């Protein structure tokens, strides 16, 4: 009997071992993809946020640049409208001068040819001595010619003033049309930005929903640190020191401090702290400074990244930059060449 039981027991044991082994394999097989899935999910999210962040940043930069152009154009509109109003006033005055002078010419003509007794000049012509009368007639003729020359000059001035008025009005119309075109362009950009911001909000929700392990993986993808490998004493008094004082501050789309920052906002704020005003957008920051070779970079120099300079960071020394990277990643320090460099600027 024991011989019959033994095989059965052995069979049960074998089945148990096989089952446990099979379950373990299934669990292991399921766990591995889940771990891989987590990594893949984070990688996919990093790729998506990188793409959207660059698009949003680029669109933000376009909008900021356009706002600056609109401010300048509004100033042009004001200047051109003021010039047009001044030209209109001069034209009106010139017309008035012509009318007044024409009345004088007409008055002299009436005195000369009709002998208006009420005219002081006509009274002078009433002299008994014919030679006096001839002399006075000559004087009246000279007076008439002078008045006519004055009238001609004023008429020419009026024509010129009228031309200037039309030119000034046309210039004002042109500037207003240019401003209108910029406003229409801004509306298009704002609509595009709104669509991108919807994607941005979706990414923010996904980032906010990451668990601790995923968040560590998320932040590690950007390779940053809050402990720069540089002697802070070397940058103690400059813009780099100001930027480094914000290590760990959260990223904020379009923010320029003092608590949240986007990339160009951190640069702008840091320079404000040392009493310098620099452009607000990343493209303008690189374009507005003096370009320097990478090997000559000094703490405080701004480095532009990606085509179109859609991102900037500040050099702090020892081959590192401090920057505001993207949503969910605080202000941190990364290697200078961790992103494709497209320009440098010194202020």
C-alpha positions in Angstrom: 0.0 0.0 0.0 2.8 2.3 0.8 4.1 1.6 -2.6 0.8 2.9 -4.1 0.8 5.9 -1.8 4.4 6.9 -2.5 3.9 7.5 -6.2 0.7 9.5 -5.4 2.5 11.6 -2.8 5.4 12.0 -5.1 3.0 13.0 -7.9 1.3 15.5 -5.7 4.7 16.9 -4.6 5.9 17.0 -8.1 2.7 18.8 -9.2 3.1 21.2 -6.3 6.7 22.0 -7.2 5.7 22.3 -10.9 2.8 24.6 -10.0 4.9 26.8 -7.7 7.6 26.9 -10.3 5.1 27.8 -13.0 3.5 30.4 -10.9 6.9 31.9 -10.0 7.8 32.0 -13.6 4.5 33.7 -14.5 4.9 36.2 -11.7 8.5 36.8 -12.7 7.4 37.2 -16.4 4.6 39.6 -15.4 6.8 41.6 -13.0 9.6 42.0 -15.5 7.3 43.7 -18.1 5.8 45.8 -15.4 9.2 47.0 -14.4 10.1 47.5 -18.0 6.7 49.2 -18.6 7.4 51.7 -15.8 10.8 52.5 -17.4 9.2 52.7 -20.8 6.3 54.9 -19.5 8.8 57.3 -18.0 10.9 57.3 -21.1 7.9 57.9 -23.2 6.8 60.7 -20.9 10.2 62.3 -21.0 10.1 62.2 -24.8 6.7 63.7 -24.9 7.4 66.4 -22.3 10.6 67.3 -24.1 8.8 67.7 -27.4 5.9 69.6 -26.0 8.1 71.7 -23.6 10.2 72.8 -26.5 7.2 73.6 -28.6 5.5 75.5 -25.7 8.8 77.3 -24.9 9.3 78.2 -28.6 5.7 79.4 -28.8 6.1 81.4 -25.6 9.2 83.0 -27.0 7.3 83.9 -30.2 4.5 85.4 -28.3 6.9 87.4 -26.1 8.8 88.6 -29.1 5.6 89.6 -30.8 4.4 91.5 -27.7 7.6 93.5 -27.7 7.1 94.2 -31.4 3.5 95.3 -30.7 4.7 97.7 -28.0 7.2 99.2 -30.4 4.6 99.4 -33.1 2.1 101.1 -30.8 4.7 103.7 -30.1 5.2 104.1 -33.9 1.4 104.5 -34.2 1.3 107.2 -31.6 4.2 109.0 -33.2 2.8 108.8 -36.7 -0.7 109.9 -35.6 0.9 112.8 -33.8 2.9 113.7 -36.9 -0.3 113.4 -39.0 -2.1 115.7 -36.6 0.7 118.3 -36.7 0.8 118.1 -40.5 -3.0 118.6 -40.7 -2.6 121.6 -38.4 0.1 123.1 -40.5 -1.9 122.6 -43.7 -4.9 124.3 -42.1 -2.8 127.2 -41.0 -1.3 127.5 -44.5 -4.7 127.6 -46.0 -5.7 130.3 -43.6 -2.6 132.3 -44.5 -3.5 132.0 -48.2 -7.0 133.1 -47.6 -5.9 136.1 -45.6 -3.3 137.1 -48.1 -5.8 136.7 -51.0 -8.1 139.2 -49.2 -5.2 141.7 -49.1 -4.5 141.2 -52.8 -8.1 141.6 -53.6 -8.3 144.7 -51.5 -5.3 146.3 -53.2 -6.8 145.4 -56.6 -10.1 147.0 -55.8 -8.3 150.2 -54.5 -6.2 150.3 -57.7 -8.9 149.7 -60.3 -12.1 150.9 -58.7 -10.8 153.9 -56.8 -12.4 152.9 -53.5 -12.6 156.1 -51.5 -12.6 154.3 -48.3 -9.1 153.0 -49.0 -6.2 155.0 -47.5 -4.3 154.3 -50.7 -7.1 155.6 -52.9 -7.2 158.7 -50.7 -3.6 159.3 -51.5 -4.3 159.1 -55.2 -6.7 162.1 -54.8 -3.8 164.5 -54.8 -4.1 167.5 -57.2 -0.6 167.2 -58.5 -0.7 164.6 -61.4 3.0 163.7 -60.8 2.0 162.8 -57.3 -0.8 160.7 -58.6 1.5 158.9 -61.0 4.0 158.3 -58.2 1.3 157.0 -56.0 0.0 154.7 -58.7 3.5 153.3 -59.1 3.7 152.7 -55.4 0.3 151.0 -55.5 1.5 148.8 -58.4 4.6 147.8 -56.4 2.5 147.1 -53.4 0.2 144.9 -55.5 3.1 143.0 -56.9 4.6 142.4 -53.5 1.3 141.2 -52.2 1.0 138.8 -55.1 4.5 137.4 -54.5 3.6 136.9 -50.9 0.4 135.2 -51.9 2.2 132.9 -54.4 4.7 132.0 -51.6 2.0 131.2 -49.2 0.1 129.2 -51.8 3.2 127.1 -52.5 3.7 126.6 -48.8 0.1 125.5 -48.5 0.6 123.0 -51.3 3.6 121.6 -49.6 1.8 121.5 -46.3 -1.1 119.6 -48.0 1.4 117.1 -49.5 3.0 116.6 -46.1 -0.4 116.1 -44.6 -1.3 113.4 -47.1 2.1 111.7 -46.6 1.8 111.8 -42.8 -1.7 110.4 -43.0 -0.6 107.6 -45.3 2.4 106.8 -43.0 0.0 106.6 -40.0 -2.3 104.3 -42.0 0.6 102.1 -42.9 1.8 101.8 -39.3 -1.8 101.1 -38.2 -2.1 98.3 -40.8 1.3 96.8 -39.6 0.0 96.9 -36.0 -3.2 95.2 -37.1 -1.2 92.5 -38.9 0.9 91.9 -35.8 -2.3 91.6 -33.7 -3.7 89.1 -36.1 -0.4 87.2 -35.9 -0.6 87.3 -32.1 -4.1 85.8 -32.2 -2.9 82.9 -34.3 0.1 82.3 -32.0 -2.2 82.5 -28.9 -4.5 79.9 -30.4 -1.6 77.6 -31.2 -0.2 78.2 -27.7 -3.6 77.4 -26.2 -3.6 74.0 -27.9 0.0 73.3 -26.7 -1.0 74.3 -23.2 -3.7 71.7 -23.2 -1.0 69.1 -24.0 1.1 70.7 -21.3 -1.6 70.4 -18.7 -2.0 66.7 -19.6 1.7 66.2 -19.1 1.6 68.0 -15.8 -1.2 65.6 -14.6 0.9 62.6 -15.7 4.0 64.0 -13.9 2.0 64.8 -10.8 0.6 61.2 -10.8 4.1 59.6 -10.8 4.9 57.4 -7.8 8.1 57.9 -5.9 10.0 55.4 -8.0 8.8 56.8 -11.2 9.5 60.4 -10.1 13.1 59.5 -9.3 13.3 57.9 -12.7 11.7 61.0 -14.2 14.2 63.4 -12.5 17.2 61.2 -13.3 16.4 61.4 -17.0 17.4 65.1 -16.9 20.8 64.3 -15.2 20.8 67.3 -12.9 21.9 68.0 -9.4 21.5 70.6 -6.7 25.1 70.2 -5.7 27.3 71.9 -8.3 30.9 70.9 -8.6 32.2 74.4 -8.4 33.6 76.8 -5.8 30.7 79.1 -5.1 33.1 81.7 -3.9 34.2 82.2 -7.5 30.6 83.3 -8.3 29.6 84.9 -5.0 29.0 88.4 -6.4 27.5 87.8 -9.8 24.4 86.7 -11.7 25.5 83.1 -11.5 25.4 83.3 -7.7 21.9 84.7 -7.9 20.8 81.9 -10.2 22.4 79.3 -7.9 20.5 80.7 -5.0 17.3 79.3 -6.6 18.5 75.7 -6.8 15.5 73.5 -6.1 12.9 76.2 -7.1 10.0 74.8 -9.1 9.6 75.2 -12.8 6.8 77.5 -14.0 5.8 78.1 -17.6 6.5 81.7 -18.4 7.6 82.5 -14.8 10.4 84.9 -13.9 10.6 84.6 -10.2 10.9 85.0 -7.4 9.5 81.6 -6.5 9.1 79.9 -9.9 11.1 80.1 -13.1 11.2 79.1 -16.7 14.5 79.0 -18.5 14.8 82.6 -19.7 12.9 83.8 -16.6 15.7 82.6 -14.4 18.3 84.4 -16.5 16.3 87.6 -16.4 15.7 87.4 -12.6 19.4 86.6 -11.9 20.6 89.7 -13.8 18.0 91.8 -12.1 19.5 91.0 -8.8 22.8 92.6 -9.8 21.1 95.7 -11.3 21.3 94.7 -15.0 18.4 94.5 -17.4 18.6 91.9 -20.1 15.9 90.8 -22.7 13.2 88.5 -21.4 13.1 85.9 -24.1 15.7 83.2 -24.7 16.4 84.2 -28.4 16.7 87.9 -27.5 19.0 87.0 -24.5 21.4 85.2 -26.8 21.1 87.9 -29.6 21.5 90.8 -27.2 24.8 89.8 -25.6 28.3 89.4 -26.8 29.0 86.0 -28.2 32.0 84.2 -26.7 33.7 80.9 -27.6 32.9 77.9 -25.3 36.4 77.7 -24.1 36.2 81.3 -22.9 33.0 81.0 -20.9 32.9 82.7 -17.5 30.3 82.4 -14.7 27.3 84.5 -15.6 27.5 83.9 -19.3 24.3 82.7 -20.9 24.3 79.5 -23.1 21.6 78.9 -25.7 20.3 75.4 -26.6 18.4 73.7 -29.3 17.6 75.0 -32.8 15.9 78.4 -32.6 17.4 78.9 -29.1 14.3 77.6 -27.3 16.2 77.0 -24.1 18.9 78.8 -22.1 21.1 78.1 -19.0 23.7 80.1 -17.1 27.4 79.0 -17.0 28.7 78.7 -13.5 32.1 77.3 -14.1 33.8 73.8 -14.2 31.8 72.8 -17.4 28.4 73.3 -15.8 25.3 75.4 -16.2 22.4 76.1 -13.9 19.0 76.1 -15.6 15.2 75.8 -15.2 14.5 72.6 -17.2 10.9 71.6 -17.4 7.8 71.0 -15.4 8.3 68.7 -12.5 12.0 69.3 -12.5 13.4 72.0 -10.1 16.1 74.4 -11.0 19.3 72.4 -11.1 22.9 72.1 -12.4 23.7 70.0 -15.5 26.8 69.6 -17.6 27.4 72.4 -20.2 27.2 70.0 -23.1 24.3 67.9 -21.9 22.1 69.6 -24.6 22.9 70.8 -28.1 24.4 74.3 -27.8 23.3 77.0 -30.3 24.8 80.2 -28.9 26.4 82.1 -26.0 26.0 85.6 -24.7 27.9 87.8 -22.2 26.4 90.8 -20.5 
